[in-house]
């Protein structure tokens, strides 16, 4: 069935969502076969299928498919990511108002201070390992600001979030003990943060807002703790990775860095263009809960669909040019998913990354890649592992 569709080998460790193979497959059809289901390649179809009620969130079965057991598997299967229908909506309806535009805006001064402090250290030299010296500590400290914690605690939180991230790789089973230990530590931290908010010691943070919303909701205490854990996990990983990917784009496109330095108001648009051109999440998954036909393709119940948000954002049907350009207004990308499972924390991610970009633009006049860059595979969830850079400083660098 569907044998006439193009084929993309997701199992190939060199596979890239930016490759000519993906572009060729997209030109042939709206989807392609893979070893793990179907890949959806075109903008229109990704947008429609993200909202199709015949599909459910696809990663709910990840622990079972990989034989994971213990605290992480239990957490993942009961978390908001794996829920559907009424249960899922109840959790989202409680959490989304906490991350309101006004609340996120109130965190901007903290994000700006964090970024400025890290940039002042970068300004003392002319080379750095960007991930270690900026992206990782910025993401860790930003999540501390969100949680109402002192930023000095960022290393522990960042380390545990990174360990939890090992659960999402194809070799997750061999990291099971590490992943479970990190999950337990983050759950314990969440329990302490909730107790602090209930005592009145924290009345303004994201945690305090969640606690107020959950009181009297009828949901279990574990639901509240899980929401905090998933917020830490997603918040640290997305910001850290997207900053590294974004800086690499600016290194490859120095005229765009000059444009940002000359007009810092472009930072918000730059974030969107970074995610469109080089997202940390290159695809999201859905699973068919019933058999149906979509266009000319038969989709059987249980089929996994990988919605390539990266390939869809580069679809020539929606853009005359694919060049990285922060001055162009483009159609909305799906880097934060869509439909019922649209990322709850998207506004936080957009805001803290923009704050970081503005601080970096005030610091670096020119940036180039140094030797020794290392990358995760250019598919699934991707990121620089190491990003050594050389740079010259602006006249305004502290």
C-alpha positions as CSV (number, residue, x, y, z in Angstrom):
1,X,0.0,0.0,0.0
2,X,1.2,3.5,-0.9
3,X,4.3,1.9,-2.5
4,X,4.4,4.6,-5.2
5,X,5.2,7.3,-2.6
6,X,8.8,8.6,-2.4
7,X,10.9,7.1,0.4
8,X,13.0,8.9,3.1
9,X,15.3,6.8,5.3
10,X,14.9,8.3,8.7
11,X,17.1,5.5,10.1
12,X,20.1,6.8,8.2
13,X,22.2,8.7,10.8
14,X,23.2,11.2,8.1
15,X,19.6,12.0,7.2
16,X,18.8,15.7,7.2
17,X,15.5,17.5,7.0
18,X,17.3,20.2,5.0
19,X,18.6,17.8,2.3
20,X,17.9,17.7,-1.4
21,X,16.2,14.3,-0.9
22,X,13.5,15.9,1.3
23,X,13.0,18.7,-1.2
24,X,12.7,16.2,-4.1
25,X,10.2,14.1,-2.1
26,X,8.2,17.2,-1.3
27,X,8.1,18.1,-5.0
28,X,6.7,14.6,-5.8
29,X,4.0,14.3,-3.2
30,X,2.7,15.8,0.0
31,X,4.1,12.8,2.0
32,X,6.8,10.1,1.8
33,X,7.3,6.7,3.3
34,X,9.8,6.2,6.1
35,X,10.9,3.2,8.2
36,X,8.7,4.6,11.0
37,X,5.5,5.7,9.2
38,X,4.7,8.6,6.9
39,X,6.5,11.9,6.6
40,X,4.3,14.9,5.8
41,X,6.3,17.4,3.8
42,X,4.1,20.3,2.6
43,X,3.0,23.4,4.4
44,X,-0.8,23.1,3.8
45,X,-0.9,19.4,4.7
46,X,1.1,19.8,7.9
47,X,-1.2,22.6,9.0
48,X,-4.3,20.6,8.3
49,X,-3.1,17.4,9.9
50,X,-1.9,19.1,13.0
51,X,-5.6,19.8,13.6
52,X,-7.1,16.6,12.3
53,X,-9.1,14.9,15.1
54,X,-8.4,11.5,13.5
55,X,-4.9,11.8,14.8
56,X,-3.5,11.9,18.3
57,X,-0.2,13.1,19.7
58,X,2.3,10.5,18.5
59,X,5.0,10.3,21.2
60,X,2.7,9.0,23.9
61,X,3.9,5.4,23.2
62,X,7.6,6.3,23.1
63,X,8.4,4.6,26.4
64,X,6.6,1.4,25.5
65,X,8.1,1.3,22.0
66,X,11.6,1.5,23.5
67,X,11.0,-0.7,26.6
68,X,11.5,2.1,29.1
69,X,10.4,1.4,32.6
70,X,10.3,3.4,35.8
71,X,9.6,7.1,36.9
72,X,10.2,8.7,33.5
73,X,8.0,6.2,31.6
74,X,5.2,6.7,34.1
75,X,5.6,10.5,34.0
76,X,5.6,10.7,30.2
77,X,2.5,8.6,29.8
78,X,0.4,10.6,32.2
79,X,1.7,14.1,31.3
80,X,-0.1,16.7,29.2
81,X,1.9,15.6,26.2
82,X,0.4,12.2,26.2
83,X,-3.2,13.1,27.1
84,X,-6.0,13.7,24.7
85,X,-9.6,15.0,24.8
86,X,-11.2,16.3,27.9
87,X,-8.3,15.4,30.2
88,X,-5.9,17.2,28.0
89,X,-8.0,20.3,27.6
90,X,-8.5,20.6,31.4
91,X,-4.7,20.7,31.9
92,X,-4.2,23.2,29.1
93,X,-7.0,25.4,30.3
94,X,-5.5,25.6,33.7
95,X,-1.9,26.3,32.6
96,X,-2.2,28.6,29.5
97,X,-3.6,31.6,31.4
98,X,-0.6,31.5,33.8
99,X,1.7,32.1,30.9
100,X,-0.2,35.2,29.8
101,X,1.4,37.9,27.7
102,X,1.5,40.3,30.7
103,X,3.2,37.7,32.9
104,X,5.8,36.8,30.3
105,X,6.4,40.5,29.7
106,X,7.1,40.9,33.5
107,X,10.0,38.5,33.1
108,X,11.8,40.6,30.4
109,X,13.9,42.6,32.8
110,X,15.2,39.4,34.4
111,X,15.9,37.8,31.0
112,X,17.7,41.1,29.9
113,X,19.9,41.1,33.1
114,X,20.8,37.4,32.6
115,X,21.8,38.0,29.0
116,X,23.7,41.2,29.8
117,X,25.7,39.5,32.6
118,X,26.7,36.6,30.4
119,X,27.6,39.0,27.6
120,X,29.8,41.0,29.9
121,X,31.9,37.9,30.5
122,X,32.0,37.2,26.8
123,X,33.3,40.7,26.2
124,X,36.4,40.0,28.3
125,X,37.7,37.7,25.5
126,X,37.4,37.2,21.8
127,X,36.5,33.6,21.5
128,X,34.1,31.2,23.3
129,X,32.3,27.9,23.2
130,X,28.9,29.5,22.7
131,X,26.8,26.6,24.1
132,X,28.8,26.3,27.3
133,X,29.5,30.1,27.8
134,X,26.1,31.5,26.8
135,X,23.3,29.2,25.5
136,X,23.3,26.6,28.3
137,X,23.7,29.1,31.3
138,X,21.2,31.5,29.7
139,X,18.5,28.8,29.3
140,X,19.2,27.5,32.8
141,X,19.0,30.9,34.4
142,X,16.0,31.9,32.4
143,X,14.1,28.9,33.7
144,X,15.1,29.8,37.3
145,X,13.6,33.3,36.7
146,X,10.4,31.6,35.5
147,X,10.3,29.3,38.5
148,X,11.0,32.0,41.0
149,X,14.4,30.5,42.0
150,X,17.7,32.2,42.5
151,X,19.7,32.0,39.2
152,X,22.6,30.4,41.1
153,X,20.7,27.1,41.0
154,X,20.7,27.0,37.2
155,X,23.4,24.3,36.9
156,X,21.5,21.6,38.7
157,X,18.3,22.3,36.9
158,X,20.0,22.5,33.5
159,X,21.9,19.2,34.1
160,X,18.8,17.4,35.1
161,X,16.9,18.7,32.1
162,X,19.7,17.5,29.8
163,X,19.7,14.1,31.4
164,X,15.9,13.9,31.0
165,X,16.5,14.7,27.3
166,X,18.4,11.5,26.9
167,X,15.0,9.7,27.0
168,X,14.1,11.1,23.6
169,X,17.0,9.6,21.7
170,X,17.0,6.3,19.9
171,X,19.5,4.9,22.4
172,X,17.3,5.9,25.3
173,X,17.2,2.4,26.8
174,X,20.9,2.5,27.7
175,X,20.4,5.8,29.5
176,X,17.3,4.5,31.5
177,X,18.9,4.8,34.9
178,X,20.2,8.3,34.3
179,X,16.8,9.4,32.9
180,X,14.9,8.0,35.8
181,X,17.1,9.6,38.4
182,X,16.8,13.0,36.7
183,X,13.0,12.6,36.5
184,X,12.9,11.9,40.2
185,X,15.1,14.8,41.1
186,X,13.0,17.2,39.0
187,X,9.8,15.8,40.6
188,X,11.3,16.4,44.1
189,X,12.2,20.0,43.1
190,X,8.7,20.5,41.8
191,X,7.3,19.3,45.1
192,X,9.5,21.8,47.0
193,X,8.5,24.7,44.7
194,X,4.8,23.9,45.2
195,X,5.3,23.8,49.0
196,X,7.1,27.2,48.8
197,X,4.3,28.8,46.9
198,X,1.7,27.4,49.3
199,X,3.6,28.8,52.3
200,X,3.4,32.3,50.8
201,X,7.1,32.6,50.2
202,X,6.5,32.7,46.5
203,X,3.5,34.7,45.3
204,X,4.5,35.9,41.8
205,X,6.3,33.1,39.9
206,X,4.9,30.7,37.3
207,X,4.8,28.1,40.1
208,X,2.6,30.4,42.3
209,X,0.3,30.9,39.4
210,X,0.0,27.2,38.7
211,X,-0.7,26.4,42.3
212,X,-3.5,29.0,42.4
213,X,-5.1,27.6,39.2
214,X,-4.8,24.0,40.4
215,X,-6.4,24.6,43.8
216,X,-10.0,23.3,43.7
217,X,-9.6,22.0,40.1
218,X,-10.2,18.4,41.1
219,X,-6.9,17.3,39.4
220,X,-4.4,15.3,41.3
221,X,-1.2,16.6,42.9
222,X,0.9,14.6,40.6
223,X,-0.7,16.4,37.6
224,X,0.6,19.7,39.0
225,X,4.1,18.2,39.6
226,X,4.2,16.7,36.1
227,X,3.3,20.1,34.6
228,X,6.2,21.7,36.3
229,X,8.6,19.0,35.2
230,X,7.5,19.2,31.6
231,X,7.9,23.0,31.7
232,X,11.4,22.7,33.0
233,X,12.3,20.1,30.4
234,X,10.8,21.9,27.4
235,X,11.9,25.4,28.5
236,X,15.6,24.6,29.0
237,X,16.0,22.4,25.9
238,X,14.2,24.6,23.5
239,X,15.9,27.9,24.4
240,X,19.4,26.4,24.6
241,X,19.2,24.5,21.3
242,X,17.5,27.3,19.4
243,X,20.0,29.9,20.4
244,X,22.8,27.7,19.1
245,X,21.1,26.9,15.9
246,X,20.2,30.6,15.4
247,X,23.7,31.9,16.0
248,X,25.0,29.4,13.4
249,X,22.5,30.9,10.9
250,X,23.8,34.4,11.6
251,X,27.4,33.2,11.2
252,X,26.5,31.9,7.8
253,X,24.6,35.1,7.0
254,X,26.7,38.1,8.3
255,X,24.5,40.6,6.5
256,X,21.6,39.5,8.7
257,X,23.7,40.0,11.8
258,X,24.5,43.5,10.7
259,X,20.8,44.1,10.1
260,X,19.9,43.0,13.6
261,X,22.7,45.1,15.2
262,X,21.5,48.1,13.3
263,X,17.9,47.6,14.3
264,X,17.3,45.7,17.6
265,X,13.5,45.9,17.0
266,X,14.1,43.0,14.5
267,X,14.8,40.6,17.3
268,X,11.3,39.2,17.5
269,X,11.1,38.7,13.8
270,X,14.6,37.1,13.9
271,X,13.4,34.5,16.4
272,X,10.6,33.5,14.0
273,X,13.0,33.3,11.1
274,X,15.5,31.2,13.1
275,X,12.8,28.7,14.0
276,X,11.6,28.6,10.4
277,X,15.0,28.1,8.9
278,X,16.7,25.9,11.5
279,X,14.2,24.7,14.2
280,X,15.4,22.5,17.1
281,X,12.2,20.4,16.6
282,X,12.3,19.4,13.0
283,X,9.2,17.3,13.1
284,X,6.3,16.5,15.4
285,X,4.5,13.2,15.4
286,X,0.8,12.2,15.3
287,X,-0.8,8.7,15.4
288,X,-3.9,7.7,13.5
289,X,-6.7,6.6,15.9
290,X,-8.8,5.3,13.0
291,X,-8.2,4.3,9.3
292,X,-9.0,7.0,6.7
293,X,-7.9,8.4,3.4
294,X,-6.2,11.7,3.1
295,X,-5.9,12.9,-0.5
296,X,-4.6,10.0,-2.5
297,X,-3.1,8.1,0.5
298,X,-4.6,5.4,2.7
299,X,-3.7,5.9,6.3
300,X,-4.4,2.8,8.5
301,X,-5.2,3.0,12.2
302,X,-2.0,3.1,14.3
303,X,0.1,4.7,11.5
304,X,2.6,7.3,12.7
305,X,2.8,10.5,10.8
306,X,5.9,12.7,11.1
307,X,4.9,16.3,10.3
308,X,8.0,17.9,9.1
309,X,7.6,21.4,10.4
310,X,11.1,22.2,9.0
311,X,10.4,21.0,5.4
312,X,7.0,22.5,5.4
313,X,8.3,26.0,6.3
314,X,10.7,25.8,3.3
315,X,7.8,24.8,1.0
316,X,8.2,26.9,-2.2
317,X,4.4,27.1,-2.4
318,X,4.4,29.6,0.5
319,X,7.7,31.4,-0.1
320,X,9.4,32.8,-3.1
321,X,12.8,32.6,-1.4
322,X,14.2,30.3,1.2
323,X,17.1,32.6,2.1
324,X,17.6,33.4,5.8
325,X,16.2,36.9,6.0
326,X,15.0,38.5,9.3
327,X,13.5,41.5,7.4
328,X,10.8,39.4,5.6
329,X,7.4,38.8,6.9
330,X,6.5,35.1,6.2
331,X,3.6,32.8,6.8
332,X,3.4,31.3,10.3
333,X,5.7,28.3,10.8
334,X,4.8,25.2,12.8
335,X,8.0,25.1,14.9
336,X,5.8,25.0,18.1
337,X,3.4,22.5,16.7
338,X,-0.2,23.3,16.3
339,X,-3.8,22.3,17.1
340,X,-4.6,20.9,20.5
341,X,-0.9,20.2,21.3
342,X,0.5,23.6,20.4
343,X,3.4,24.3,22.7
344,X,2.1,25.8,26.0
345,X,5.4,27.6,26.6
346,X,5.9,29.2,23.1
347,X,5.6,32.8,24.4
348,X,8.3,32.2,27.0
349,X,10.6,30.7,24.4
350,X,10.0,33.5,21.9
351,X,10.6,36.1,24.6
352,X,13.7,34.9,26.3
353,X,15.4,34.1,23.0
354,X,14.6,37.6,21.7
355,X,16.2,39.1,24.9
356,X,19.3,37.0,24.4
357,X,19.6,38.1,20.7
358,X,19.4,41.7,21.6
359,X,22.1,41.4,24.2
360,X,24.4,39.4,21.8
361,X,23.8,42.0,19.0
362,X,25.0,44.7,21.4
363,X,28.1,42.6,22.1
364,X,29.3,41.0,18.9
365,X,30.2,43.1,15.9
366,X,31.4,40.1,13.8
367,X,31.1,36.4,14.6
368,X,32.6,33.4,12.8
369,X,32.8,29.7,13.5
370,X,35.9,28.3,15.1
371,X,37.2,24.8,14.9
372,X,35.6,21.9,16.7
373,X,31.9,22.4,16.2
374,X,29.8,19.3,17.0
375,X,26.1,18.7,16.2
376,X,23.3,16.3,17.0
377,X,21.9,14.6,13.9
378,X,20.0,17.1,11.7
379,X,16.6,15.4,12.3
380,X,14.2,14.8,15.2
381,X,15.3,17.2,17.9
382,X,18.6,18.8,16.8
383,X,21.1,21.2,18.3
384,X,24.8,22.1,18.4
385,X,26.6,20.1,21.0
386,X,29.6,22.4,20.8
387,X,29.7,25.7,18.9
388,X,33.2,27.4,19.2
389,X,33.2,30.9,17.9
390,X,35.5,33.8,17.4
391,X,34.3,37.4,17.4
392,X,35.0,41.1,17.5
393,X,33.3,43.3,19.9
394,X,31.1,46.3,19.3
395,X,31.9,49.7,20.7
396,X,29.0,49.3,23.1
397,X,30.1,46.0,24.5
398,X,30.5,46.1,28.3
